[in-house]
């Protein structure tokens, strides 16, 4: 089991959302993130946090 840190792709404006999960491999980590509401773009390995998807994430100043 390995710790995988998944970060929101909107790094310029997102308030630093990240999700850390312990899983056997990257596929299992992505599944765990999806179960928590994260949007995973596996083709380009980008993720979007649930709050950014809903437009409710606290934004940091650019």
Backbone bond lengths (Angstrom), bond angles and torsions (degrees), N, CA, C in turn:
res aa  C-N    CA-C-N  psi(-1)  N-CA   C-N-CA  omega(-1)  CA-C   N-CA-C  phi
1 X - - - 1.448 - - 1.534 109.01 -
2 X 1.306 114.14 137.19 1.450 121.52 -176.69 1.526 109.23 -129.77
3 X 1.336 116.42 146.25 1.464 120.58 174.52 1.526 109.05 -79.89
4 X 1.312 116.43 130.65 1.461 122.89 176.63 1.518 107.27 -119.54
5 X 1.330 116.93 128.23 1.458 121.59 176.94 1.518 108.30 -104.47
6 X 1.305 115.74 124.12 1.457 122.10 -179.40 1.521 106.82 -112.61
7 X 1.329 116.59 123.60 1.464 122.19 -177.25 1.520 110.22 -113.17
8 X 1.315 114.82 148.86 1.461 120.68 177.28 1.529 109.21 -65.98
9 X 1.324 116.46 139.59 1.465 120.54 -177.42 1.520 112.64 -72.96
10 X 1.333 117.58 -19.30 1.462 122.11 -178.15 1.528 109.14 -83.98
11 X 1.319 117.05 60.94 1.468 121.50 -173.54 1.519 113.32 -69.72
12 X 1.318 117.98 -22.65 1.460 119.71 -178.53 1.525 111.18 -69.61
13 X 1.331 116.59 -39.99 1.460 120.10 -174.93 1.519 114.93 -114.49
14 X 1.328 118.41 -22.50 1.459 120.92 -177.49 1.520 109.90 -65.99
15 X 1.307 116.29 144.98 1.454 121.30 -178.78 1.519 114.11 -74.66
16 X 1.308 118.69 22.25 1.459 121.65 175.33 1.514 114.12 93.16
17 X 1.329 117.33 32.19 1.462 120.01 -178.72 1.520 110.63 -65.18
18 X 1.315 114.62 132.48 1.453 120.01 172.89 1.508 109.02 -149.78
19 X 1.306 114.74 158.84 1.460 122.56 -175.95 1.519 106.26 -137.14
20 X 1.317 117.89 123.82 1.459 122.09 178.14 1.520 108.56 -111.87
21 X 1.317 115.37 130.15 1.458 121.10 -178.06 1.526 108.79 -135.73
22 X 1.315 116.26 143.63 1.456 121.39 174.75 1.520 107.50 -97.18
23 X 1.332 115.54 119.84 1.463 120.24 -176.61 1.522 109.72 -147.75
24 X 1.321 114.78 164.44 1.461 120.77 -178.41 1.524 111.97 -69.62
25 X 1.325 117.39 -36.82 1.461 120.73 -178.67 1.528 109.63 -152.41
26 X 1.329 115.79 178.69 1.459 120.68 -176.64 1.531 111.62 -64.42
27 X 1.309 117.23 -37.22 1.465 120.31 179.83 1.529 111.37 -61.92
28 X 1.321 116.62 -42.39 1.467 120.65 178.14 1.529 110.75 -66.82
29 X 1.330 116.93 -36.78 1.465 120.70 177.70 1.527 110.61 -64.87
30 X 1.332 116.81 -41.61 1.460 120.35 177.97 1.522 111.12 -63.67
31 X 1.321 117.06 -39.58 1.464 120.55 178.96 1.531 110.39 -63.80
32 X 1.328 116.73 -41.49 1.464 120.39 178.31 1.528 110.78 -63.65
33 X 1.328 117.17 -40.22 1.462 120.71 178.32 1.529 110.68 -65.78
34 X 1.324 116.82 -41.68 1.473 120.16 177.22 1.525 110.69 -59.94
35 X 1.318 116.54 -38.77 1.463 120.50 179.00 1.524 111.95 -65.47
36 X 1.328 117.50 -22.46 1.464 122.19 177.56 1.530 112.01 -92.56
37 X 1.342 116.88 2.76 1.456 120.68 176.28 1.513 115.63 100.10
38 X 1.325 118.60 2.25 1.456 121.83 179.07 1.519 109.80 -74.65
39 X 1.333 116.60 145.43 1.453 122.92 174.27 1.522 107.08 -96.97
40 X 1.331 116.86 120.13 1.462 121.96 -177.17 1.519 108.68 -108.71
41 X 1.333 116.57 123.45 1.458 122.61 175.95 1.528 106.43 -100.49
42 X 1.319 118.20 90.54 1.464 120.36 -172.83 1.516 112.96 -69.48
43 X 1.314 118.88 -26.48 1.463 120.54 -178.70 1.528 111.36 -62.29
44 X 1.339 117.08 -39.24 1.461 120.03 179.71 1.523 112.00 -117.64
45 X 1.334 116.87 11.22 1.464 123.81 175.25 1.527 112.54 55.14
46 X 1.332 116.66 43.90 1.457 121.91 175.52 1.520 109.22 -113.60
47 X 1.325 115.56 152.28 1.459 120.95 -179.29 1.525 110.08 -130.71
48 X 1.321 115.88 154.48 1.457 121.90 175.85 1.521 107.85 -130.84
49 X 1.329 116.72 128.11 1.460 120.35 -177.53 1.531 110.33 -72.44
50 X 1.323 117.20 157.35 1.465 120.72 -178.34 1.529 113.41 -59.01
51 X 1.325 117.15 -37.58 1.462 120.09 -178.27 1.528 111.46 -68.46
52 X 1.329 118.03 -38.52 1.466 120.08 177.21 1.528 110.40 -67.47
53 X 1.324 116.98 -35.74 1.465 120.09 176.80 1.525 110.49 -61.94
54 X 1.319 116.52 -38.55 1.465 121.34 -178.58 1.522 112.65 -84.50
55 X 1.334 116.97 -9.96 1.459 120.55 -178.53 1.514 113.24 74.53
56 X 1.340 116.99 23.26 1.462 120.34 -177.23 1.522 113.25 -116.09
57 X 1.316 117.96 7.08 1.459 119.97 -177.43 1.519 109.95 -73.56
58 X 1.326 117.92 136.79 1.466 118.83 174.68 1.519 109.29 -62.44
59 X 1.315 116.16 126.45 1.462 120.99 -177.05 1.517 110.70 -92.17
60 X 1.316 115.47 141.41 1.458 119.17 173.36 1.520 108.06 -92.19
61 X 1.303 116.64 162.50 1.458 120.50 179.90 1.521 109.35 -74.45
62 X 1.339 117.32 134.97 1.476 119.76 -179.06 1.508 111.99 -68.44
